[in-house]
Every structure is written in C-alpha cells, then in structure tokens.
Amino acid sequence: MSDQLDLLDYYTLLGVEPSANDADIKAAFRKFARRYHPDRYAAADGDKLARSTQIYRRGSEAFQVLTNPLSRTAYDRVLRVGKTRFSADDRERAEISNRMASAPQKKAEAPIRSPQALAFYHKAADAARAGEWREAWRLMRGALELEPDNPLLRARLAQLEVKLRTAR
C-alpha cells in the first residue's frame, strides 16, 4: 500500500493543479488535513492509525515543498525526470539556495565617499598614467585631506611616494 502512496506526486496528493497558487495549496492542504490527520484515527486500530500518519506526513511534506517557491521550483525539476518525492537532500539543497538568495546582499561600499575626494583621486590617477608623479602625489594628498581615514587613499599615496623616490 505504501508503494501506491509513493507513486503520487505532491500535486496529485493534495488534489491541486501544478499551476495552483499558494492560497489554493493552503486550502487543499486544510481539506487534506481534515481527512487524514492522525488525531481523527486515534480510536481506530493500529494499522489504520499508522496508515493515516504515513499519509498525513506525506501531505505535510507536499505542503512544505509546494508553498516554498524555491523548493517548489526544484521539485518541479525533479518531477519532470520522474521522481515523485523530494528527498531530504533535495530539500536541504533548496533551503541552502533559499538562504543564499534571501541573505541580505552587502552593497559594495564605495571606497571613496566624498565626491570632491573622488575627483582628486581621478585627477591623480590621470596624472600618474601620464607619468606626472609629483602632480599625482599632490592631488592624492588633496583627496586624503578630505578623507583622512580612507585606507585606499593612504595606500595609493604610499605607492606614489615610492614612485617619486625611485623616479629621481
């Protein structure tokens, strides 16, 4: 009998179409739960209670997968290749993907915050490309005066100082 349960995909088990939205899936699961919840069979014999528990767990599994957009997408992929169950490994991979997708992405902080310092920095870079090391050093010092705690500007100024010493 459990073999027949394993042949049912999650959509068929809950009685919804693959195009069903979350509200439809939730409504179908409530109807499913009223029918198969193990508490309903508490007074029944052990086999009936065990079977209802097995069916209910499978329905709960279906509900969890189908109401999570990433798990559902992953389940639809495995369903296309003929798998009707979404294994614990499959769910774990989908959860990891979900956590990675929902993790707040750190916005790349601009290394130079002030527009004036940025302008000095670009002018210094242009002067350095032209080989005008003293002018590049002077402009980079101007940028560093505007943002004295900026590590990028400090590093670039140190590079220019080395270049000035070796260029003489």
Beta strands, then each sheet from edge to edge (+ up, - down):
end
